Amino acid sequence: MDSSLAAISLLLFSLFSMVYSSPIGVQYISKLLQIQERERALPSFQVAAARGVLHRLLPSHSSAFEFRIISKEKCGGEGACFIINNHPSSYKSGAPEILISGVTGVEVLAGLHWYLKYWCGSHISWQKTGGAQLFSIPPLGSLPPVQDGGILVQRPIPWNYYQNAVTSSYTFAWWDWERWEQEIDWMALQGINLPLAFTGQETIWRKVFQKFNITNSDLDDFFGGPAFLAWSRMGNLHGWGGPLPESWFDGQLTLQKKILARMYELGMTPVLPAFSGNVPAAFKDMFPSAKITRLGNWFSVKRNPKWCCTYLLDATDPLFIEIGRTFIEEQLKGVDTFDENTPPVDDPGYISSLGAAIFSGMQSGDDNAMWLMQGWLFSYDPFWRPPQMKALLHSVPLGKLVVLDLYAEVKPIWISSEQFYGVPYIWKALLERDLDLFRVFDRNFAYFIHPLKYVSVAYLKASKMEVWNLCMLHNFAGNIEMYGILDAIASGPIEALTSENSTMVGIGMSMEGIEQNPIVYDLMSEMAFQHKKVDVKAWIELYIARRYGRSSPLIRDAWNILYHTIYNCTDGAYDKNRDVIVAFPDVNPSLISSPLEMYPHNGKPTSRRAVQREKTNAYEQPHLWYSTSEVIKALELFIASGNELSASNTYSYDLVDLTRQSLAKYANELFLKIIDAYKFKDVDKVTSLSQKFLDLVEDMDTLLACHDGFLLGPWLESAKQLAQNEEEEKQFEWNARTQITMWFDNTEEEASLLRDYGNKYWSGLLRDYYGPRAAIYFKILIESVENGEDFKLHKWRREWIKLTNNWQSSRKLFPVKSSGNAVSISRSLYNKYLRSES
């Protein structure tokens, strides 16, 4: 083990037995926690499931560990914990070396992860972000012992929440059981015990609506396609990408049963959907006297009724409770109605009656139901002033509602709402990137927790009420962008937990897409077990050694720069990736401010971050919160570390990502130079710089091809592999391609209002789509200068929309395995584009 790792480990873990002080919020949900404990899988089941995770992670060391399930009393307080001891038989040859005990299988595996991190110097992340670094683990029979008294680590709060309502589409849309099993393993090792489980719910909805005389053909236009189910579930759209083939219903329900069974075996409490009022159009004809409202347009370019303007059943209508009860009952063989939907009347009395009616629908199916609500609405919607917010939160019995403070790492609501007016909450770092769009996407999700006889489940569905859980959003649409606020993550949950009269009951991660920025998720996961603020600088020192299996002065200096730049976004802006390459401006170039116009003296800002902070009415320039020259210095240090670390897959991922980040910001500046040359009518410069931009896109595609985490091929192939015939294959591939490009509907001259929301830096996508799209713009730009004409905006739009629609329907194949040497290609591109910028 690295000597620096050992030294810091000793410092960090000198105090392990921490006094558990239960926040007020935990007391409110004590009955639910007791029910969860009673309904958990048998200890033998949990141990067996935990051993399965160990065998898949580290088969060579399966015999080195013994797992045990213990009671909370063994933790020395009310909270759950894990305990790491030297095994009493470790002196015997072939006997287990380490004994790990925990209140559930999740705590046991969190304890395993803790031991592997801080005693063996290993690292576990998603496969796409480099996977697990396990080479630092000593051989069997030589595992490092812990101190004689053992290590006890207790949860300061009971719940560790995971996922977002739209993660199911942006990341999980095409997953099979093999990939889901890997994710559930990862969740357990991170200590996650309250994950969403939204797969397969359309099959349940069909059964429910059939009982109300709605036919399957009526529902063909109700459900979205496989890549857009999250938004049809929330009532944002209907029919887009559909209809769902019969094979989808059967396959997804089978998959969901496996997901729930594994979560239950490990001691997790899955969160499932409940009814939020979203009903098919046929429902209005079937029940003409029901209180049904047709919602407004949600980003359809022409208010196209084929996709937009869904129907919402009023929560005060008797049918609401009946459908809610039926849905819960069907799931046994929750609910955010206001998220993205503002109530029609702001009278606190009316709002209180709505909240009570929604909860009544949940409780009618289960006396022990609890509502888990996303607090997003309180952040963005001015409708929710203190009287309205308080009326909603207090409409449900205390302890029966928990709120997710969804963007707590940037904009915590618990502070301005007096701890959500006494309602329990979960601190959640918002792992998404554009609040304005997210509020529209995450409409109608509230969560309801119900202990099943067979599986302990938390039901979740869109609404604006939640039990308060402080959460981290951080990522939007699975965009690829190095970004984070490590200091806020390391301190925010502790500040919320220790604040006066805290009603916090958990922390969570609510990103729209995963498999990016592994350092952010590593730290955030660990906060579920931290009682004090983390020293981020010391933590990163450990992280480096764990992630790469070794450390060096160069890589430490590089990460020190990244910590103070990329991972220190303190400007309060929302980080939705709008880099020019992946979100090309659809505007007349004369409306784009160039550096010379913004800074007329010499065309240069006093800080290189300033160019990207400027905005015009027509063009939202990319978010830039750090000095690009400093980050290029970090890249230099990364490249210089290649001789020592090139064999590390985690290093290769980080190197490709950092090079991509640096080149992407360079491309943003290069684009503004092109616009500047256009305004000076310098056709030669426009031509040369445009070609340089297109060459850069090609070069970045080659760079991204160096690592499996940056490939288009796996996304498309995983979609096609779920198809049962050629027609389904075409439909699924169209869904996959459309989500990452146009997203929603368009006309010949009007692009989707959500175009590029799901953009990705993936090899194949740059060369085959982003590059050709930019080439169209530059071609028309050059023609404009050469002919002395205005930029032909309509021609540009017709041509790039046609390109996009053709690309969505294309069947071209892309590699599913990486190729190329990350170090040599990064070095080459640094010399070609960035050396003079540092």
PEWOPE-V601045 format. One record per residue. N is the residue number from 1. RES is the residue in one small letter. SS is DSSP state (a for helix, b for strand, c for the rest). D_FIRST is the distance of its C-alpha to the first C-alpha in Angstrom with 2 decimals. Layout:
BEGIN
n = <N N>
res = <RES RES>
ss = <SS SS>
d_first = <D_FIRST D_FIRST>
END
This chain:
BEGIN
n = <1 2 3 4 5 6 7 8 9 10 11 12 13 14 15 16 17 18 19 20 21 22 23 24 25 26 27 28 29 30 31 32 33 34 35 36 37 38 39 40 41 42 43 44 45 46 47 48 49 50 51 52 53 54 55 56 57 58 59 60 61 62 63 64 65 66 67 68 69 70 71 72 73 74 75 76 77 78 79 80 81 82 83 84 85 86 87 88 89 90 91 92 93 94 95 96 97 98 99 100 101 102 103 104 105 106 107 108 109 110 111 112 113 114 115 116 117 118 119 120 121 122 123 124 125 126 127 128 129 130 131 132 133 134 135 136 137 138 139 140 141 142 143 144 145 146 147 148 149 150 151 152 153 154 155 156 157 158 159 160 161 162 163 164 165 166 167 168 169 170 171 172 173 174 175 176 177 178 179 180 181 182 183 184 185 186 187 188 189 190 191 192 193 194 195 196 197 198 199 200 201 202 203 204 205 206 207 208 209 210 211 212 213 214 215 216 217 218 219 220 221 222 223 224 225 226 227 228 229 230 231 232 233 234 235 236 237 238 239 240 241 242 243 244 245 246 247 248 249 250 251 252 253 254 255 256 257 258 259 260 261 262 263 264 265 266 267 268 269 270 271 272 273 274 275 276 277 278 279 280 281 282 283 284 285 286 287 288 289 290 291 292 293 294 295 296 297 298 299 300 301 302 303 304 305 306 307 308 309 310 311 312 313 314 315 316 317 318 319 320 321 322 323 324 325 326 327 328 329 330 331 332 333 334 335 336 337 338 339 340 341 342 343 344 345 346 347 348 349 350 351 352 353 354 355 356 357 358 359 360 361 362 363 364 365 366 367 368 369 370 371 372 373 374 375 376 377 378 379 380 381 382 383 384 385 386 387 388 389 390 391 392 393 394 395 396 397 398 399 400 401 402 403 404 405 406 407 408 409 410 411 412 413 414 415 416 417 418 419 420 421 422 423 424 425 426 427 428 429 430 431 432 433 434 435 436 437 438 439 440 441 442 443 444 445 446 447 448 449 450 451 452 453 454 455 456 457 458 459 460 461 462 463 464 465 466 467 468 469 470 471 472 473 474 475 476 477 478 479 480 481 482 483 484 485 486 487 488 489 490 491 492 493 494 495 496 497 498 499 500 501 502 503 504 505 506 507 508 509 510 511 512 513 514 515 516 517 518 519 520 521 522 523 524 525 526 527 528 529 530 531 532 533 534 535 536 537 538 539 540 541 542 543 544 545 546 547 548 549 550 551 552 553 554 555 556 557 558 559 560 561 562 563 564 565 566 567 568 569 570 571 572 573 574 575 576 577 578 579 580 581 582 583 584 585 586 587 588 589 590 591 592 593 594 595 596 597 598 599 600 601 602 603 604 605 606 607 608 609 610 611 612 613 614 615 616 617 618 619 620 621 622 623 624 625 626 627 628 629 630 631 632 633 634 635 636 637 638 639 640 641 642 643 644 645 646 647 648 649 650 651 652 653 654 655 656 657 658 659 660 661 662 663 664 665 666 667 668 669 670 671 672 673 674 675 676 677 678 679 680 681 682 683 684 685 686 687 688 689 690 691 692 693 694 695 696 697 698 699 700 701 702 703 704 705 706 707 708 709 710 711 712 713 714 715 716 717 718 719 720 721 722 723 724 725 726 727 728 729 730 731 732 733 734 735 736 737 738 739 740 741 742 743 744 745 746 747 748 749 750 751 752 753 754 755 756 757 758 759 760 761 762 763 764 765 766 767 768 769 770 771 772 773 774 775 776 777 778 779 780 781 782 783 784 785 786 787 788 789 790 791 792 793 794 795 796 797 798 799 800 801 802 803 804 805 806 807 808 809 810 811 812 813 814 815 816 817 818 819 820 821 822 823 824 825 826 827 828 829 830 831 832 833 834 835 836 837 838>
res = <m d s s l a a i s l l l f s l f s m v y s s p i g v q y i s k l l q i q e r e r a l p s f q v a a a r g v l h r l l p s h s s a f e f r i i s k e k c g g e g a c f i i n n h p s s y k s g a p e i l i s g v t g v e v l a g l h w y l k y w c g s h i s w q k t g g a q l f s i p p l g s l p p v q d g g i l v q r p i p w n y y q n a v t s s y t f a w w d w e r w e q e i d w m a l q g i n l p l a f t g q e t i w r k v f q k f n i t n s d l d d f f g g p a f l a w s r m g n l h g w g g p l p e s w f d g q l t l q k k i l a r m y e l g m t p v l p a f s g n v p a a f k d m f p s a k i t r l g n w f s v k r n p k w c c t y l l d a t d p l f i e i g r t f i e e q l k g v d t f d e n t p p v d d p g y i s s l g a a i f s g m q s g d d n a m w l m q g w l f s y d p f w r p p q m k a l l h s v p l g k l v v l d l y a e v k p i w i s s e q f y g v p y i w k a l l e r d l d l f r v f d r n f a y f i h p l k y v s v a y l k a s k m e v w n l c m l h n f a g n i e m y g i l d a i a s g p i e a l t s e n s t m v g i g m s m e g i e q n p i v y d l m s e m a f q h k k v d v k a w i e l y i a r r y g r s s p l i r d a w n i l y h t i y n c t d g a y d k n r d v i v a f p d v n p s l i s s p l e m y p h n g k p t s r r a v q r e k t n a y e q p h l w y s t s e v i k a l e l f i a s g n e l s a s n t y s y d l v d l t r q s l a k y a n e l f l k i i d a y k f k d v d k v t s l s q k f l d l v e d m d t l l a c h d g f l l g p w l e s a k q l a q n e e e e k q f e w n a r t q i t m w f d n t e e e a s l l r d y g n k y w s g l l r d y y g p r a a i y f k i l i e s v e n g e d f k l h k w r r e w i k l t n n w q s s r k l f p v k s s g n a v s i s r s l y n k y l r s e s>
ss = <c c a a a a a a a a a a c c c c c c c c c c c a a a a a c a a a a a a a a a a c c c a a a a a a a a a a a a a a a c a a a a a a b b b b b c c a a a a c c c c c b b b b b b c c c c c c c c c c c b b b b b c c a a a a a a a a a a a a a a c c c c b c c c a a a c c c b c c c c c c c c c c c c c c c c c b b b b c c c c b b b b c c c c a a a a c c c c c c a a a a a a a a a a a a a a c c c b b b c c c c a a a a a a a a a a c c c c c a a a a c c c c c c c c c a a a a a c c c c c c c c c c c c a a a a a a a a a a a a a a a a a a a a a c c c b b b c c c c c b b c c a a a a a c c c c c b b b c c c c c c c c c c c c c c c c b b b c c c c a a a a a a a a a a a a a a a c c c c c c c c c c c c c c c a a a a a a a a a a a a a a a a a a c c c c b b b b b c a a a a a c c c c c a a a a a a a a c c c c c c c b b b b b c c a a a a c c c c c c a a a a c c c b b b b b b b c c c a a a a a a a c c c b b b b b b b c c c c b b b b b b b b c c c b b b b b b b c c c c c c c c c c c b a a a a a a a a a a a a a c c c c c b b b b b b c c c c c c c c a a a a a a a a a a a a c c c c c c a a a a a a a a a a a a a c c c c a a a a a a a a a a a a c c c b c c c c c c c c c c c c c c c c c c c c a a a c c c a a a a c c c c c c c c c c c c a a a c c c c c c c c c c c c c c a a a a a a a a a a a a a c a a a a c c c a a a a a a a a a a a a a a a a a a a a a a a a a a a a a a a c c c a a a a a a a a a a a a a a a a a a a a a a c c c a a a b c a a a a a a a a a c c c c a a a a a a a a a a a a a a c c c c c c c c c c c c c c c c c c c c c c c b c a a a a a a a a a a a a a a a a a a a a a a a c c c c c a a a a a a a a a a a a a a a a a c c c c c c c c c c c c a a a a a a a a a a a a a a a a c>
d_first = <0.00 3.83 6.24 8.58 6.91 6.84 10.27 11.72 10.81 12.78 15.46 15.89 16.13 18.25 21.21 21.07 24.59 26.64 30.42 31.70 34.66 36.42 37.90 41.57 40.83 38.92 41.99 44.16 42.32 41.89 44.44 42.66 39.33 41.21 42.67 39.30 37.99 41.13 41.05 37.44 36.77 36.74 33.48 33.50 33.77 30.85 28.60 29.75 29.11 25.57 24.88 26.33 23.82 20.93 22.65 23.11 19.55 17.69 20.49 18.48 17.07 20.34 21.15 17.94 19.16 22.50 24.01 26.92 29.25 30.36 33.07 32.66 34.01 30.79 29.13 31.26 33.27 34.79 31.78 29.55 26.02 23.13 21.88 18.64 19.21 18.13 20.71 23.64 23.82 20.18 21.39 23.60 22.79 22.51 22.63 20.55 17.40 17.23 20.44 20.73 24.15 25.78 29.28 29.30 27.40 26.15 24.66 23.08 21.39 20.47 18.79 16.94 15.84 14.88 12.69 11.03 10.65 9.61 7.90 6.37 6.19 9.32 12.69 16.27 19.35 22.75 23.15 25.38 22.86 20.21 19.44 16.19 12.87 11.63 10.37 6.66 8.05 8.33 12.04 14.81 15.34 11.82 10.66 9.34 12.66 13.87 16.38 19.63 21.71 19.65 18.94 22.00 22.02 25.54 27.14 29.31 31.72 32.44 32.31 29.84 32.13 31.44 33.56 36.81 40.21 40.03 36.51 38.32 40.19 37.95 34.95 35.86 39.38 38.81 36.00 36.55 35.12 32.14 31.00 31.91 29.89 26.76 27.61 28.30 24.95 23.34 25.65 24.79 21.02 21.86 24.17 27.36 30.35 33.34 33.37 36.52 38.02 40.92 41.21 44.61 46.63 49.49 50.50 50.87 52.86 55.23 55.98 56.52 58.84 60.80 61.87 63.38 65.24 62.98 62.78 59.88 61.74 61.94 58.15 57.67 58.20 56.16 52.69 50.86 49.30 45.84 44.12 46.22 46.32 44.48 47.41 50.20 48.67 48.87 52.40 51.68 53.24 54.73 55.14 53.04 51.40 53.13 54.71 52.06 52.89 53.44 50.42 48.15 49.32 48.75 45.39 43.88 45.15 43.66 40.30 40.57 41.24 38.00 36.08 37.70 37.30 33.53 33.16 35.36 33.52 30.28 32.18 32.53 35.82 36.80 39.04 42.12 45.05 48.32 51.67 52.05 55.61 54.99 57.85 59.32 62.50 64.58 63.91 66.22 69.06 68.45 68.42 70.66 70.95 67.21 65.70 63.84 62.95 62.27 59.34 59.39 58.03 54.26 53.67 56.19 57.86 61.41 61.02 61.26 62.19 60.72 57.24 57.67 59.18 58.05 59.66 58.49 60.06 60.68 58.72 61.99 63.67 64.03 62.62 59.27 58.67 60.07 57.79 54.76 55.52 56.15 52.87 50.89 52.90 52.25 48.51 48.71 50.63 46.92 48.31 48.24 51.81 51.80 48.62 50.20 53.59 55.28 57.76 61.40 62.44 60.65 62.57 60.09 62.26 62.05 58.29 57.97 60.15 58.07 54.84 56.57 57.95 54.60 53.02 56.10 55.50 52.02 53.22 56.14 53.77 51.57 52.35 48.67 47.96 45.90 46.03 42.78 43.95 42.41 43.30 43.42 47.20 47.23 45.25 47.44 50.88 53.34 55.28 52.88 54.15 53.52 56.57 55.74 52.04 52.90 55.57 53.16 50.37 52.87 54.75 52.37 52.08 49.29 46.17 47.28 46.00 42.47 41.92 39.02 38.65 37.81 36.96 35.62 33.02 35.98 39.20 38.82 42.09 41.36 42.07 45.48 46.62 46.17 43.36 45.31 48.24 46.60 45.38 41.81 39.44 35.96 34.02 33.31 31.88 34.28 32.39 35.52 37.13 40.92 42.41 45.98 45.41 43.00 45.64 47.94 45.51 44.31 47.79 48.78 45.65 45.65 43.67 45.00 43.07 44.72 43.56 44.75 45.83 43.48 40.93 40.06 40.70 40.98 43.67 43.46 46.04 46.94 48.54 48.21 47.33 43.98 42.24 40.24 36.63 34.86 33.57 31.92 33.93 32.18 33.34 36.82 37.86 34.48 35.07 32.28 31.67 28.64 29.50 28.39 28.81 25.40 26.89 29.53 27.18 25.07 28.29 31.12 30.49 30.09 33.28 35.15 33.96 34.89 38.10 41.39 42.71 39.79 40.63 37.22 36.14 33.19 31.19 31.00 30.48 33.75 33.08 35.79 33.37 29.70 27.23 26.82 24.81 21.69 20.33 23.55 23.35 19.76 20.73 24.14 23.02 20.81 23.91 25.52 23.48 23.51 26.23 25.77 25.47 22.04 21.15 20.75 19.55 16.57 16.02 16.16 13.53 11.12 13.06 12.69 8.92 9.37 12.62 11.98 8.51 8.35 10.63 13.60 16.59 18.89 17.28 16.72 20.39 21.45 20.03 21.59 24.86 24.54 23.89 27.10 29.17 28.70 26.85 29.26 32.55 34.78 38.20 38.89 39.93 39.22 36.99 38.79 38.10 41.38 40.30 43.37 42.02 41.34 44.03 46.80 49.47 52.65 54.90 57.51 55.83 58.41 56.82 53.37 52.87 51.69 49.95 53.31 55.03 52.42 52.21 55.62 55.16 52.63 51.11 47.75 46.27 45.00 41.60 40.51 39.62 43.28 44.71 42.90 43.91 47.59 49.47 52.89 54.87 54.34 50.79 47.65 45.37 41.63 39.55 37.70 36.06 34.07 34.69 34.32 34.10 30.98 29.32 30.43 28.61 25.39 26.28 26.78 23.26 21.94 24.12 23.08 19.41 20.69 20.20 16.40 16.06 19.28 17.88 16.26 18.89 17.69 18.07 21.44 22.63 21.87 23.46 26.53 26.87 26.73 29.15 31.37 31.40 32.42 35.06 36.45 37.16 38.63 40.86 42.12 43.27 44.73 46.75 48.27 49.25 51.05 52.89 53.82 55.27 57.16 58.78 59.87 61.26 59.38 59.38 57.71 54.76 54.48 54.53 51.95 49.52 49.95 49.13 46.04 44.97 45.62 43.75 40.76 40.88 40.95 38.05 35.96 36.81 35.46 32.24 31.81 32.47 29.13 27.18 28.21 27.79 30.79 33.44 36.86 37.38 35.26 37.08 40.47 39.77 38.33 41.57 43.76 42.02 43.23 46.82 49.29 51.75 52.35 53.88 50.89 48.61 50.60 50.57 46.85 46.02 48.49 46.79 43.35 44.75 46.89 44.23 42.21 45.36 48.68 47.51 51.01 54.65 56.37 59.78 60.68 60.47 58.35 54.65 52.79 52.06 48.48 48.00 44.46 43.14 40.79 39.92 36.83 35.19 35.22 35.95 39.45 40.59 40.60 42.40 44.77 45.64 44.41 45.47 48.92 49.51 48.85 51.08 53.97 53.71 53.61 56.51 58.69 57.55 58.71 61.95 62.61 62.41 64.37 67.14 67.26 66.75 64.77 61.53 62.51 60.26 61.93 61.60 57.87 57.47 59.51 57.61 54.04 54.86 56.41 53.34 51.15 53.39 53.55 49.79 49.46 51.74 50.28 48.79 46.90 43.73 40.36 37.21 34.66 31.95 30.46 31.40 30.76 27.98 26.55 25.55 28.91 30.98 29.32 29.87 33.44 34.29 32.86 35.15 38.05 38.08 35.75 35.52 38.71 37.62 34.61>
END
